[in-house]
Each structure stands twice: as structure tokens, then as C-alpha cells.
């Protein structure tokens, strides 16, 4: 079995004595050194075997990292496990958190930092639901660190989320829908996108903005009056995109008049 820890007998500056040094690579592949001091060969080999066991059992002491380094390390390890949009949310939230608490060692983060960040979000005009979402993103990042044995406990574990009053859902009336369509049709020659078509599609299907922007002609079944949404890969006409909360979904194309009647 390949040794994870090497033992080096390093000569001292006086040229008369030696010190033993342990050398290994951490989880990110970076070479680490630990000087053992003036030990004999048997003691040094015992220390090497102990460090070897720790590495194989995942019991290594967490390496010192600034929050910015910790973020990049976490995103790299999480790549491919969650949607790209979620990773972007993690990055944006952590960068905001760093602006509040500073780019300190991630092991120094405590419950107090979470409460301070929550209050800063509210002072900056974020709604309680938005502040809760940001705290949730940070909690998830640090929970992954716990699962990877980089931390013993999640500092955001007991940060309480704010109470959120459900907002009244705005339902557009027939005249409002008509005005939106007319307004976008007047701007047709000045805008690169056919907003009138996109708004009509949203009204007739209830599709999200991202779903509409990633719809291609091959997704539409005019005969059955259906739109089948699927993930997209990067190509000449599409960019990489994943559907939110699901793998695929189907929308029924309702006649526009029927939609206005429902409203």
C-alpha cells in the first residue's frame, strides 16, 4: 500500500544534528510539512504511522483557510452535485458574508457572525424571506464542511430564521394583460427579444422566466398543444441550463382568451 506520509531526516544548520520532518499532501493536493524536532528514528517512525492512520481515517486537523479560500474549496467539491444556479447563489451569498465579517479563517465563524449578517441584510433593505434564504445558503455550505469533517459543528445551526408574512398574490386582470401585450408590440422594432410572445406564453402556461428563455421549437408540440421542457446542453443555439426543482416538465398551452376568462 502506498504511503501517504513520508519521513525526511533533515540536517540542521549547524551541520551536527538532524530533525525529522513529516511530509504529506492535504485534500487539495497541497504539500504539508510538520517538524518533529529532535527525535530518534523509532519515535519519528511512530509519529509517521500515527499521521498515516489519521489521514486514512479522515481524522486530519482542518487546514487553515480564509473564507474566500474555503468558498472556492467547497464549490469545487460540490461541482456537479447541485445546479449551477445554486452554486452561483452560494458564491454571491458568501461574498456578501465576507463583506460583513471579513475574510477570516472559516474555523473562527460563530453563531454571532450569523446573527450579525442577518441584521445587516435587513438594514440593507432585504426582505425577511430574502434574509432567510441567504442564511439557508450559508448554513448549507457549512453543513457540507461538517460532513467532510472540516468542522465539528455548524456555526449557523441555531441561527433562527425570521417570521415571514405570506404576501398577497397579484393576479392580473384582462385589461392589464392586454396593456402589457400592446406595450411590448409597440416596442417590437426597438428590442432584440419578442417580449409579446414571451408574455403571452407565460400567461398561457404559467412557465417561469428561465423556462421560457430556454424553450426551443423542438420543445413545442403544436398538435397536442404541449410544451415539454428539458435540460439544455451548451450548443450554437442554447446555453447549459437545468430546470429548477425537477428534471423535466410539461405545460399545457391554453388559449389566450381562456386565460383571460380565468383571470
Rosetta blueprint (number, residue, H / E / L):
1 X L
2 X L
3 X L
4 X L
5 X L
6 X E
7 X E
8 X E
9 X E
10 X E
11 X E
12 X L
13 X L
14 X L
15 X L
16 X L
17 X L
18 X E
19 X E
20 X E
21 X E
22 X E
23 X E
24 X E
25 X E
26 X L
27 X L
28 X L
29 X L
30 X L
31 X E
32 X E
33 X E
34 X E
35 X E
36 X E
37 X E
38 X L
39 X L
40 X L
41 X H
42 X H
43 X H
44 X H
45 X H
46 X H
47 X H
48 X H
49 X H
50 X H
51 X H
52 X H
53 X H
54 X H
55 X H
56 X H
57 X H
58 X L
59 X L
60 X L
61 X L
62 X L
63 X L
64 X L
65 X L
66 X E
67 X H
68 X H
69 X H
70 X H
71 X H
72 X H
73 X H
74 X H
75 X H
76 X H
77 X H
78 X H
79 X L
80 X L
81 X L
82 X L
83 X L
84 X H
85 X H
86 X H
87 X H
88 X H
89 X H
90 X H
91 X H
92 X H
93 X H
94 X H
95 X H
96 X H
97 X H
98 X H
99 X H
100 X H
101 X H
102 X L
103 X L
104 X L
105 X E
106 X H
107 X H
108 X H
109 X L
110 X L
111 X H
112 X H
113 X H
114 X H
115 X H
116 X H
117 X H
118 X H
119 X H
120 X H
121 X H
122 X H
123 X H
124 X L
125 X L
126 X L
127 X L
128 X H
129 X H
130 X H
131 X H
132 X H
133 X H
134 X H
135 X H
136 X H
137 X H
138 X H
139 X H
140 X H
141 X H
142 X H
143 X H
144 X H
145 X H
146 X H
147 X H
148 X L
149 X L
150 X L
151 X L
152 X L
153 X L
154 X L
155 X L
156 X L
157 X L
158 X L
159 X L
160 X L
161 X L
162 X L
163 X L
164 X L
165 X L
166 X L
167 X L
168 X L
169 X L
170 X L
171 X L
172 X L
173 X L
174 X H
175 X H
176 X H
177 X H
178 X H
179 X H
180 X H
181 X H
182 X H
183 X H
184 X H
185 X H
186 X H
187 X L
188 X H
189 X H
190 X H
191 X L
192 X L
193 X L
194 X L
195 X H
196 X H
197 X H
198 X H
199 X H
200 X H
201 X H
202 X H
203 X H
204 X H
205 X H
206 X L
207 X L
208 X L
209 X H
210 X H
211 X H
212 X H
213 X H
214 X L
215 X L
216 X L
217 X H
218 X H
219 X H
220 X E
221 X E
222 X L
223 X L
224 X L
225 X L
226 X E
227 X E
228 X E
229 X E
230 X E
231 X L
232 X E
233 X L
234 X L
235 X L
236 X L
237 X L
238 X L
239 X L
240 X L
241 X E
242 X L
243 X L
244 X L
245 X L
246 X L
247 X L
248 X E
249 X E
250 X E
251 X E
252 X E
253 X L
254 X L
255 X L
256 X H
257 X H
258 X H
259 X H
260 X H
261 X H
262 X H
263 X L
